[in-house]
């Protein structure tokens, strides 16, 4: 039997709501953090969004916390 490649959009992670390891849908989103229109183009940051497939809890993590 040939192993199947893992699905990069679905990963197993710990869910704080379910209190166990569950499958999560994962996506990356670019969000604008500035409320001022003149600087908005310079304030876009990548965020990793995970959603638990069991309970629907969503976790958002800024990816470049420098």
Order of alpha helices (4+ residues) and beta strands (2+ residues): beta-beta-beta-beta
